Amino acid sequence: MKIELADRIKHLPPYLFAEIDRLKQEQIRRGVDTIDLGVGDPDQPTPDHIIKALCEAVKNPRHHRYPSYVGLLGFREAAAQWMKRRYNVSINPATEVVSLIGSKEGIANLPYAFINPGDVVLIPSPGYPPYTSGTLFTGGKPYCLPLKRENSFLPDLKAIPKDILKRAKLIHVNYPNNPTSKVAPRSFYEEVVRFGHKNNIIVSSDIAYGEIYYGPERPLSLLEIDGAKDVAIEFHSLSKTFNMTGWRIGFAVGQADIIAGLGKIKTNIDSGIFESVQMAGIAALQKPAWTDLMRKVYQERHTCLTTGLKKIGFDIACAEASFYVWMAVPRGLTSATFAMKLLKEKGIIVTPGNGFGEYGEGYVRFALTQEVKRLEEALSRLKGIL
Ligand SMILES: *Cc1c(COP(=O)(O)O)cnc(C)c1O
């Protein structure tokens, strides 16, 4: 029998990190001491109070059965309290929250609820890949919103052609941004909320890095903007905030019909999050002060890497928030050739910007997911490279 892939995955964009991965494995095999600044996965363990909550919950047979589709009411209440405490946004836990098996799951499933074949989805480039794959799976048409340095890595909504606006149903925004690290100013969020209302377009905000910031000001939630809760859904993740990437837990909050639409898709695809993990999620959300400790760790790394790269003479394009640093590649090189050079000659792994879409070309992304000592070692290897 000849097994043939469906068109929807046959035509996915090629996996651009494959060559880097291959080289990385080869270097490791040859015994090179590689420093991996490529992965967006916290290196620190999940905090103890969260692990304890899981261990307690798992002993209770009540949590061994199928969970509810939308999530434990207790978890949704904790999510609503989080929104109130952190952002002063009022959320009804019964109708305006859905729990997610990681926010990636919700982001990828969202188009199934609202996108018909041929509908347009507005997607930032560079951007998180599930915005595009989720769109393509439904037969929707991705329309690229370039995030350019000269526009401070914000999309130019006024440049979108009228015929595209007419067919568009959904726009993705993501701040603090992966991969550029940019934080959205209030004025941009106000503009995108007006844009959603005016054009009848759902606004989807991805705030996975909302707790990782360096200045005195906490990044905004889109839902803090007047009128946002009529057009928007926001994806929150416990992954980066609480070092919980492996646990698979997040939630979406926002406009009740959008939440219900996403919830309806989920009742047909999955059966919710293991309740013990939700109990651990409640423990995490109820102790937001813990994030101060995490920020301190990243702050030290952030200062170390950005000062070091600048001293060497590199051109840092943006290093505002999240645990990424977005850096322009030296003249004459592409993202991929520069990333290869760092790996081959210095044993340092970074992510080539073009892996996040065509407007990522010309940049590489450093992740602050290694200790200061390793960052210092990377910097000393980079000295004199320019
Ligand atoms: C890591 C990340 C997420 C979070 O994914 P989870 O599924 O919650 O682990 C969401 N959006 C972006 C842009 C990310 O980088």
The ligand as a Gaussian input file, in Angstrom:
#p B3LYP/6-31G(d) Opt

LIG

0 1
 C        6.409000      29.154000      24.222000
 C        5.350000      29.919000      23.503000
 C        4.006000      29.674000      23.760000
 C        3.591000      28.730000      24.870000
 O        3.366000      27.483000      24.490000
 P        2.724000      26.431000      25.498000
 O        1.956000      25.576000      24.565000
 O        1.824000      27.150000      26.453000
 O        3.849000      25.729000      26.172000
 C        3.044000      30.421000      23.108000
 N        3.393000      31.384000      22.241000
 C        4.675000      31.669000      21.986000
 C        4.991000      32.782000      21.076000
 C        5.695000      30.933000      22.593000
 O        6.964000      31.195000      22.305000

